[in-house]
């Protein structure tokens, strides 16, 4: 339903772009550029001065999910032979590409 009304919404944004109201123009410009080219990457401040991007968070989530699955299945490197080696994580996951 939203996609059905998208052409009308874009026309309204273009009307705002041509408006005399500078705030409406700025809103239309920002919205159209964000939609057309995507929003800029937003770093997240974690308190120690290291910026973290959404990509870092997605990668961390993927790795955490893999580790949880391995632990649930009892599949760590040391589970069979008593080794204390950490589990092997597959970094070729599609979520990390």
Protein Blocks (a to p, Z undefined) as FASTA:
>chain_A
ZZmmmmmmmmmmmmmmmpmblklmmmmmmmmmmmmnopadddddehnopacdfklmmmmm
mmmmmmmmmmmnopafklmnopabdcdddfkbfklZZ
